[in-house]
């Protein structure tokens, strides 16, 4: 449906992000045409996205495109697109575990799948990286249940839990869990870990970057020296992480770790990569938690972890995020990772892009 009556679209909160969800067949098949249309729908490029439905932040300028799976390894195909806010950028070079939380409920709403039981298990092929995730969600009379008592930091109130499990995500963008071949590197004079357990992330201590590690995102974004240094590290790390020139890419992300201040295992501040996250991304958190489990890395030095099989609690600006990492401590083979999210249908209707 791409005529003058508009395009069928559902707005959903997925975890701590928000995005426009489309059935693939409701969008043009041609990628250039599709991307140009999505930019107009979101109102990009414009810092306020005033003429579109984007929320003027990378975390609310996101798109999920969902269809029945093309192969029988999964039930659904999910393509994530990050749209720039003040630049005309549409990129499929990263995944989004937050919007992933909304994919199964959306597919149920659109009749792409059917609920199996009170708890439905849905296998989702993540087209961006070729990995498969399993979502477990509560259903009622065949429909997704949104209400519940699970709270996630960064979202007011409670909702029904959506459990996400990941398998074989190590190296999904960079080809290896440790794409440089080492757990510790020095780039631009900073000791750090380049890691990809579902999301390419550069992990370094806050101290190495001259900050405490518990500053607000606003204070960190106002720190021009810090941002310049982070960007220099990112540009140098891109080719070493097999990502090539990352000047216009939204990966790798950068996480500054420090000792926990609350009851968590480590404190984090994450740049995605130019804005500072109000919380932390899902697969970003999985990658950072994994770095904490690798001995002698900057993350392991500041993290306080007694039991590596227990959930790793990452403190972030609006609370904390738990990730369970099942990793062989010797071979570093990551068998499985799990997180809990919630999602909610916000509106369903027809969106009218500007001409
Ligand atoms: O890491 C932000 C988010 C994300 C991505 C980002 C995400 C993930 O919070 O899986 O969820 O890092 O761009 O939505």
Boltz pocket constraint, residues with backbone or C-beta under 6 A from the ligand:
constraints:
  - pocket:
      binder: B
      contacts: [[A, 14], [A, 16], [A, 17], [A, 59], [A, 95], [A, 96], [A, 97], [A, 98], [A, 99], [A, 199], [A, 250], [A, 253], [A, 272], [A, 280], [A, 281], [A, 282], [A, 283], [A, 284], [A, 285]]
      max_distance: 6.0
